[in-house]
Amino acid sequence: MTDRVVAHQGAACWATLFTHSHYLPCLAVLLQSMRACQTRYPLVVMVTETVDARTRERLTRMGCVLRDVDAWRVPHADGSLAFERFQNVWTKLRAFELYEYERVVMIDSDMLMCHNMDELFDLPLERGMIAAALACTCNPKQIPTYPAEWTPRNCGYALRPHPPNDTRQLTKPTHRLINSGVVVLEPSQEQHDKIHTSILQHPERVAQYRFPDQDLLADVYSERVQMLPWHYNALKTLRQCHPDLWNDDEVRMIHYILDKPWLLGPAPCGEHTHLHSLWWNAYASLAAHPATLGMTRDEWAKEVALHVRGI
């Protein structure tokens, strides 16, 4: 028996978390971008009890596969989170409980697929490992709630080649941090128990996590992460922080971290104008043809457009 999986042998899916109807604009754009890129795999949307029946019906009509999950609540220390909204991200880890799938690529909904990346489902991955891209620790906006060690000099994206092909290059703790926007995993009871046990055994450390889900994954899989190239999880800030690495033509998936296009509106927004305009172009195309997702114009206006600013 080998410990290496060359390709998944059974069912596989993309999976994302959905907790409220106001995320419909970003999920609709993500889903349509995935279809435009002709992915062969379904999008499983993990929904919590906070998602109402009307929105669930809408997601189903859009072609999503719904999976009910319980919200995963883990105590955190006051002021520990980088953003208060991160108290909900623990529930993303329910993707490890999608036991009916042999391979899952967990993605955030604030993303735009630019090129097909189905090859992640055939990525050779040792058992008990995950695959993910690095976290960028440059903190260009100098967000005060970010860790003090999050500086450009400590960023793993400064290492060359990228991704590093020798673990001896990973000389700083920040070099092993991941961004959980795209994570390749293989659900199993064993992996779920490993995560749950870590939470129970290290409550004080867990309570201090700034980025709960990805900090936990970095701890649990500290020596068991296969690094993905940046373009599978192209954090929008990389374009400015690491211009020598970024290439527009190589981007597979844009990750709209920090300020969201649909909340800022379509007006120019400085250094991120180009990437935000790509999201708005996708949104405009979908708004002009909502039937693509099984919606009338009236339904689009009442269920999607009302959550978008500036239109």
Buried (B, 14 or more C-beta within 10 A) or exposed (E): EEEEBEEBEEEBBBBBBBBBBBBBBBBBBBBBBBBBBEBEBBBBBBBBEEBEEEBBEBBEEBBBBBBEBEBBEBEBEEEBBBEEEBBBBBBBBBBBBBEEBBBBBBBBBBBBBBBEBBEBBEBEBEBEBBBBBBBBBBBEEEEEEBBEEBBBEBBBBBBEEBBBEEEEBBEBEBBBBBBBBBBBBBBBEEBBEBBBEBBEEBEEEBBBBBBBBBBBBBBBBEEBBBBBBBBBBBBBBBBEBBEEBBEEEBBBBBBBBBEBBBBBBBEEBEEBEEBBBBBBEBBEEBBEEBEBBEBEEEBBEEBBBEBBEEE
